[in-house]
Amino acid sequence: MEQGPRVLLRAIGLPRGAEGRGPADLAVLGGSALLMLGDPSSAASRLMAVMAGRATTAGSRVLVGSRKLPVHTAEAARYVGYVPPDPCCPGHVTPRSHLSLVAACRGIDGRTAGRTIGDLLEWCLLGERADTPWRELDRDHRSALAIASALMGNPQVLLADRAVPPFLLGRLSDLKALGRALVIRACGVDGIPPAVDRVAVCDGAGVAAVVRRTDLEGICRRMSTIRVGFYPSLPRKVMEQLPGAAGIRSHAEGYSFSHPDTSAALVHLSGMARANARAIASLQVLPPETGFLARNLAPRPEPDQTLFDGED
């Protein structure tokens, strides 16, 4: 009988967000991706370090790999690849030499290391920069090198506490297809990669809510702020006739408001401008801030309820 995907990372007893009660449990299946969403003031980065075994938090326990090993044990280290938020190297070190050092630290023999390093350089699109000093690499290629380092040794779990470069976003789907469990961090909803399946929204205290990425997209459409400016300016009493608009505020360029259906709001704005002989001089659709999402998505569970519905 064919078995389904296995849980490759389980975090038990993580701190819950300020609005919740009791601890939060998270689990990540092989072949899936979880995103920790939180601005720099949130607990997202700290919880990433906890799940990677680089930090601890009172009352929490993290098990990794198919053998469900405690993450802080030496044996568990080979199951986890971790990308820190601020990777660094000496300025003269090249991607090739850095990966050689990582391979040696991982105990990979020279013959195998040479082949693995070449494969990782190509897979992370670093082939043309394999011998470029660290100080000459841009931010995205430094991130790519950090990801290549984390993948040395073929770990079952990859935790990236740093934005994945745009040219490597497609590789996340490749890793999922290989059965790896991914945990990625982003500061805002505009930084969520398409490969993400679920999103853990974090505030300063911990995990406020866990939602499917597709559900979050719908939530963001309802919670987005629309800023619009008209030329000539449009009277407020006319603006208040926009169907579905809520929280209308005046500003120097025009108005800002929220709407349950962004697409419908844009259609209504265009029609309103034509009907009143105005031109839309400026238009912005701003996604909700993560702190706002955390406050509005925080569940009110029973004390024995968890944020994860028991994938096992």
Secondary structure, DSSP 4 states (H G I P E B T S, - for coil): ----PPEEEEEEEEPBPTT--S-EEEEEETT-EEEEE--TTSSHHHHHHHHTTS---TT-EEEETTTTEETTSGGGGGGEEEE-SS----TT--HHHHHHHHHHHTT--HHHHHHHHHHHHHHTT-GGGTTS-GGGS-HHHHHHHHHHHHHTT--SEEEE-SPPPGGGHHHHHHHHHTT-EEEEEESSGGG--TT--EEEEE-SSSEEEEEEHHHHHHHHHHH-EEEEEEESPPPHHHHTTSTT-EEEEEETTEEEEE-S-HHHHHHHHHHHHHHTT-EEEEEEEEPPPHHHHHHHH-----TT--SS----
